[in-house]
Amino acid sequence: MSSAASDIDKTSGRVCAIRGPVLDVEFAAGSLPPVNDALCIATPTGMHIAEVQSHVDARTVRAVALQTTSGLARGVHVEATGAAIMVPVGDAVLGRLLDATGVIGDGGAALPVDVPLRPIHRQPPPLDVQSTATTMFETGIKVIDLLAPLAQGGKAAMFGGAGVGKTVLVMELINAMVARYEGVSVFAGIGERSREGHELLTDMRTSGVIAKTVLVFGQMNEPPGARWRVGLTALTIAEYFRDKQKRNVLLLMDNVFRFVQAGSEVSGLLGRMPSRVGYQPTLASEVAALQER
């Protein structure tokens, strides 16, 4: 056994291959971390998080990094966390901007040490506890409430070109949730441009709704793994407000198509056979996992 492999214990491993954002990590035989578990890699530039996606053989897992792999090298020490990616939830994250791993990105103070943490992977609620009520969500925008009313607990899609007012409408929906329903809003920016994210944060601070809003961004310049998982991070935060605190929650994602694109990139990097039209073969299950929760 090589010296590099001899000091691998049951919770730690070493990077044995790097292909862009995809890492192969070697562990002791019989102690591979499960799929979707998080791996931590300490580097001089900070902590890197990767998520296990497949088991290559009896000793090796293939993982997708959620931060850039620039500067990583073979032989770097890796710690298996024994759980999925854990993100902060609750009142402490209101008014804050987070990334896909739950790290604060607004330059503000650090979160309290006792902030609750939740895994980003959860099963959807069973059918027998889901509500089938069709109470209208009143936006205060008469043309929407009259011609295209939104249902509480339902889903709606918004389509429009650049500069037609989508962000303005999003702000109005958030205002309606805060003012009319005394609830909170969670905004997921999937593949957003940095400029758009900064403008949205500035607008929310100006309008005063930021105190009841959580912003979660996986920006365009970030690796596909971060853009792929940022929607689940936002969803986890929204679920905590809904299930634990029993509050009204408005979850906004901009946009689901970029989530699909990021999943397609990850699928290609992992070497999976694309579907007939070029998307990942797991497209239906990935979208369902996002939508059904």
N, C-alpha and C positions, 0 to 999 in steps of 0.2 A: 504494500500500500504506500502511496506517495506521502511525503510529509505534509503536503497541502490538504490531503484528504484525511490523514490520521487524526487531526485535531478538530474534526467536525463532530459536534455533539448532536443531540436529538432536536435542538431548537435553533441551531445555527448552521450556516452553509457558506459556500464561497461561489462567487461569480465565475463561471467557466466559459462563457461566451457572451458577446454583446453584438447585436445586429440592430443598429438604430435604437428604437425604444424597446426592443425585445431583448430580454435577458434569459440566459440559461443558468440556473443555480443548482449546484451539487450539494446534496444533503447525505447524511448517513443512510445506509440501506434500511428500508422499512420504516422510515420516519419522515416521509414526504408530507409537507403541509397540504391540506385539502385545496381543491379548486376554489377560487374567490377569496382565499385568505390573503392577508396583507403581509408583505415582507418589508423590513426596514434596513436601509443601507446608509451607514454613517460615513460622510465624506467631509473633507475640510471646508466645503462650501455649504454644508448643512445636511439635514436628514432627507434621504430620498425614499419614496414609497413606491412599491411595485405590487401588482396583484397577480396571483397565480392563475394561469389560464389552462394549463394542461400538464400532464405528467409524461415526460419524454421516455423515461425508462425507470428502473427500480431506484435510481439515485438522483435523477435530474428532473427539475420542473422548469417549465417555460413561463415566464412572467412578463407583463407589460408594465413599463415604468410610467408613472404619472407626472414625473418631472424629467427634464432633459437629462440624457445620459452622458452629456459632454463632460469629460474628465474622469469618468469611471474606467476601471481597468480590470482585467481578469485577476482573480485572486482576492478581490475585495470581500471583506467579511459581510455576511448577511444574517439578519436575525428574523426568524419566523415569529410572528406575533401570536399565533394561535387563534386568531379571529379575523373577521372581515375588517375592512377599513372602517374605523370608528370616527364619527364626526360630532362636534358639539351641537347641542340642541337646547331649547328652552329660552327663557326671557333674556339670558345673557347675550344671545346672538341677535336680538332685535336691534335694528339700527346699524348693523355691521355688514361688512363685505367679506365673504369667505371664498376660498378656492375649493376645488373638488375634494381635497383632503381635510378640509375644515380649518385651514390656516388663515389667520386674519390677513386681509390684503388692503385695508384702508388706511394703514399707517397709524391707527389708534392704539389705545392701551390693550394689553394682553387680556385674554378672558380669565375669569376666576379659576382657581385650581380645582374647585369643586363643581365645575360646570358638568351637567349630565352628558354622557356620550352614548351614541346609538350606532349600530352597524348599518351600512348603507344597503345591505341585502336583507330583505324580509319577504315573507310570504304575503300575498294579497289577502285581505279579509275574506272569510268564507261568505258564501252567498246568503246564508241565513241571518247574517248581521248587517248586510248592506241595505240601505234605505231605498225604497222605490217611490218616495214622495216626489211630487213635481211642483214644489213651491218655487215661485219665480224669484230670481235674484234681481232686485231692482237696482239698476245702474244710475238712475237719475237722468239718463240720456233718452229722451222721449222716442226718438226714431228707433232705437234698439229695443226699448221696452215694448213698443207697439208692434213693430214688424219682425223683429228677430229676438224675442225674449230668451234670456238665459235661465236655466233651471239650477236651483241649488243642488249641489252634489253631482252635477253633470259636467260634461266637457264641451268646449266650443273651440273652433279654430278661426283664426283671423288671417286673411290673405290681403296683400297689398304691395305695391311697388315702393321704391325708395322715395321718401319725402312726402308721402300722402297722409301722414298723421297717425301712424300706428303707435308711436311712442306716446303721443298726446292721449290717445284712447286708453292705453295701458295706465297712464297716470289717473285718468278719470275712473277707471275700474278700481284702482287701489284706493282712491279717495272715497268711492262708494263703500268699499269694504270697511274702511276705518270709520267713516262718519255714520253710515246707516246701520251697520251690523256690529260695530265695536270689535271688529276682528283684526286679524293680522294678514299680511301678504308676504309671499315668498316668491322672489323673481330669480329664475335660472337663466343666465346668459350663456348659451351653448355655442361656442365658436364665434362669439361677439368680437367686433373690432374694439381695440382698447379705447379709441376715441368715443365710441358709442357708449361703452360702459361708464366712462368718466362723465359724459354728458348726463346719463341717466342718474348717476349718483348725485351730481350737482343739482339737477332738477328736483329730485326728491328732497334734498336738504332745503332747497329754497321753498318748496311747497309745504314743508312740515310733515310729510307722511313718512319720512325715513324712520321715525321712532317706532313705528308699527310695521316695519318692513325688514325683511332679510334679503340681501343680495348674494347670490352664489354665482361665480363666474368661472368658466373654463374658456379662456380667450383664444382667439384665432391663432396666436403664435405658440400656444402650448401644445405638447405632444397629443396624439390622438387618444391616448388612454385617459388623459384628464378631461378632454371634451366628451369622451364616451361615458364617463362616470359622474360628471357634474350634475346631470339630471337626477340621478339617484340620490346624490347628496342633498339637493333641494327637496326632493320628495321625502327623504327621511326627516328633515327638519319640519316640513309641513305636517307629516304624520304625527309627530310628537305633540304639536299644538292641537291637532284634531283629536287624537286618541287619549292622550294623557291629561291635557288641560281642558278638553271639551270646548274649544274655541272655534269660532268661524274662521276658516282659512281660505284665502284665494291664492292658488298656485299658478304662476305664469311661467311659460317656457318659450324662449326665443332662441332657436326654434327647434322643433322636433326633426326637421329634415337634416339639420347639421348633426344631430345625434345619430341619425342613420348613417350619414357620411363618415362620422368618426368610427362607428362600428364597422363600416366597410373597410376603412384603413387598417384597423386592428386585425380584422379577419384576414386581410391580404398579408400583413406582416407575419401572422402566425402560420401562413401557408395553407389556409383552408381553401377548398375548391369553391370558386364563386358560383352564384346561381346563374340562371339563364340570362338575366339582364344585367349581370355584373355586380349585384349586391351580395352581401354575405349570406350563406345558406341558413344562418340562424336569425335572419331578419324578423320573421314573424314572432318568434319567441322573445327576442329582445324588446320589440315594441310592446308586446303583450305584458312583459314584466314591468315595463314603465307605466303602461296605461291602466292596468288592472289594480294597482295599489291605490 
